[in-house]
Amino acid sequence: MKNIFWLLLFFCSVALAQPNGELLASQCFQCHGFNGHSKGEIDSIAGESASDLYGDLKEFQNNGKNDIMSKQSRLYTDEELKAIAIYFSTVR
């Protein structure tokens, strides 16, 4: 009985786990710079509004184009895109 309790607790915690925005956002560092602070021609995204970032990511995800941002955004779920947007909005 005790083992069943721990097994159920484990699966419930996995099911309720929130995506890790910082970990997911690390893929973005390649172009947008570490923590979203770009040193090149690509826009810095650190400190931008979470709703604006999420909107931009959804637009890329749904635009049907074959550019890098569209391809990358299609790799994530809505919850993961929200987590990425929230993460970058908190970075200063």
C-alpha positions as CSV (number, residue, x, y, z in Angstrom):
1,M,0.0,0.0,0.0
2,K,2.8,2.3,0.9
3,N,4.5,1.7,-2.5
4,I,1.3,2.6,-4.3
5,F,1.1,5.9,-2.5
6,W,4.6,6.8,-3.5
7,L,4.0,5.7,-7.1
8,L,0.9,7.8,-7.3
9,L,2.6,10.8,-5.7
10,F,5.4,10.6,-8.2
11,F,3.2,10.4,-11.3
12,C,1.0,13.3,-10.0
13,S,4.0,15.5,-9.4
14,V,5.3,14.7,-12.9
15,A,1.9,15.5,-14.4
16,L,1.7,18.9,-12.6
17,A,5.3,19.9,-13.2
18,Q,5.7,23.3,-14.9
19,P,8.1,23.8,-17.8
20,N,11.5,25.3,-16.8
21,G,11.6,28.6,-18.8
22,E,15.3,29.1,-18.2
23,L,16.2,25.7,-19.4
24,L,14.0,26.0,-22.5
25,A,15.2,29.5,-23.2
26,S,18.8,28.4,-23.3
27,Q,18.3,27.4,-27.0
28,C,17.5,31.0,-27.7
29,F,20.9,32.2,-26.3
30,Q,22.7,31.1,-29.5
31,C,21.2,34.0,-31.5
32,H,19.7,36.4,-28.8
33,G,22.7,36.2,-26.5
34,F,23.2,34.9,-23.0
35,N,20.0,35.5,-21.0
36,G,18.6,37.4,-24.0
37,H,21.3,40.1,-24.1
38,S,22.4,40.2,-27.7
39,K,25.8,41.5,-28.7
40,G,25.1,41.3,-32.4
41,E,22.5,42.3,-35.0
42,I,19.8,40.0,-33.5
43,D,17.4,41.8,-31.1
44,S,17.9,41.6,-27.4
45,I,14.8,40.2,-25.8
46,A,15.7,40.4,-22.1
47,G,13.2,42.4,-20.1
48,E,10.6,42.5,-22.8
49,S,6.9,42.0,-21.8
50,A,6.0,38.4,-21.4
51,S,2.7,38.9,-23.3
52,D,4.6,40.6,-26.2
53,L,7.2,37.8,-26.3
54,Y,4.5,35.1,-26.2
55,G,2.5,36.8,-28.9
56,D,5.6,37.1,-31.1
57,L,6.5,33.4,-30.5
58,K,2.9,32.3,-31.4
59,E,3.0,34.4,-34.5
60,F,6.2,32.7,-35.6
61,Q,4.8,29.3,-34.7
62,N,1.7,29.9,-36.9
63,N,3.0,31.9,-39.9
64,G,3.8,28.9,-42.1
65,K,7.3,30.2,-43.0
66,N,10.5,28.2,-43.0
67,D,12.8,30.7,-41.2
68,I,14.7,29.9,-38.1
69,M,12.3,31.5,-35.6
70,S,9.3,29.8,-37.1
71,K,11.1,26.4,-37.1
72,Q,12.3,26.9,-33.5
73,S,8.9,28.0,-32.2
74,R,7.2,24.9,-33.6
75,L,9.3,22.7,-31.4
76,Y,7.5,24.0,-28.2
77,T,4.1,23.6,-26.7
78,D,2.0,26.6,-25.7
79,E,3.0,26.1,-22.0
80,E,6.6,25.9,-23.0
81,L,6.4,29.1,-25.1
82,K,4.7,30.9,-22.1
83,A,7.5,29.7,-19.8
84,I,10.1,31.0,-22.2
85,A,8.4,34.4,-22.5
86,I,8.0,34.7,-18.7
87,Y,11.7,33.8,-18.2
88,F,12.9,36.5,-20.6
89,S,10.6,39.0,-19.2
90,T,12.2,38.6,-15.7
91,V,15.8,39.0,-16.9
92,R,17.3,42.4,-16.6
